[in-house]
Amino acid sequence: MAQHIAQKLRLTSALLGTVTRKDLAAAFRAVNARTAFDLGRADKWLQGRAHPRELSVYEDWAKLLRLEQPGAWIAESDLPGFTAAICARHGVDRVALER
């Protein structure tokens, strides 16, 4: 079951330096032009009112972050584990990322 999706998307956005939802959607399209990540749904995801139902969104997300873990891991991981993984992968300080 997907958990902490809104927070994970915000951390992803901070890591990538995307300022707007459009920027984040463009980053997803850069890894998969046919991604199921779109602005309409992203608004709900970022507000915590829904989560992606298509596994392909999580697979695109794993590619975007260049993670070794599969997309399903992003959906199911706890927030501290997700944060630790992306910080380790990208050499970013956890405290700086969470600001």
SVG drawing of the C-alpha trace seen along z (x, -y; Angstrom):
<svg xmlns="http://www.w3.org/2000/svg" viewBox="-8 -27 36 30">
<polyline fill="none" stroke="black" stroke-width="0.4" points="0.0,0.0 1.3,-3.4 2.3,-5.6 3.6,-9.1 3.3,-9.9 2.8,-13.7 5.9,-14.0 8.0,-11.8 7.0,-13.9 7.9,-17.1 11.3,-15.6 11.8,-14.5 10.9,-18.1 13.4,-19.6 16.1,-17.1 15.6,-17.9 15.2,-21.6 11.8,-21.7 9.9,-24.8 6.5,-24.1 4.3,-21.1 4.8,-21.7 8.5,-21.4 8.1,-18.2 5.8,-16.8 8.4,-17.8 11.0,-15.8 8.8,-12.7 8.3,-13.2 12.0,-13.5 12.4,-9.9 9.2,-8.6 7.4,-10.7 4.3,-8.6 4.3,-8.8 1.0,-8.6 2.3,-11.5 0.1,-14.4 -0.7,-17.8 -4.3,-17.1 -3.5,-14.0 -0.3,-15.4 -2.3,-18.1 -4.2,-15.5 -1.1,-13.5 0.8,-16.5 -2.1,-17.4 -2.2,-13.9 -5.8,-13.3 -4.9,-10.5 -1.9,-8.4 -0.8,-7.0 -2.6,-3.8 -0.5,-2.9 2.7,-1.1 4.2,-2.8 4.3,-6.1 6.4,-4.5 8.7,-2.9 9.1,-6.3 9.8,-7.8 12.5,-5.2 14.2,-6.0 13.9,-9.8 15.7,-9.3 18.2,-6.8 17.4,-4.4 18.4,-0.7 15.1,0.1 12.0,0.9 9.1,-1.5 7.0,0.6 9.6,-0.2 8.9,-3.9 5.2,-3.3 5.7,-1.0 8.8,-2.4 8.5,-4.4 9.4,-8.1 12.8,-7.8 13.9,-4.9 12.9,-6.8 14.7,-9.9 17.8,-8.0 17.9,-6.2 17.6,-9.3 20.2,-11.2 22.6,-8.3 22.1,-7.9 22.6,-11.6 25.1,-12.5 22.8,-15.1 22.6,-15.9 19.3,-14.8 18.9,-18.0 19.5,-20.2 17.0,-18.3 14.3,-18.4 14.4,-22.2"/>
</svg>
